[in-house]
Amino acid sequence: MDSRGNPLNLNVGRLQKLSFKTAKFLEEECRDPVEAMYVLKATLYLLRSAITEVGVFLDNEAQLDAELTGMIDKAIKEDE
């Protein structure tokens, strides 16, 4: 990932809090889990466009996804 000098710093606790709020919103607004997944997929597409416009380019999205998944898994294990 090239963020042009702005390293990606994630607060996993904040990420979890926002994720839970997002999941609750989707549960209330979507007809079923399949529609919620389509909403998330469409949102991801729009966010990719938005971050590109501000100068953040994802060189290896699969690697970023793996790193994020690892961070989330670690935070969940620490909470248990």
Secondary structure, DSSP 8 states (H G I E B T S, - for coil): -B-TT------HHHHHHHHHHHHHHHHHHSSSHHHHHHHHHHHHHHHHHHHHHTT-B-S-HHHHHHHHHHHHHHHHHHH-
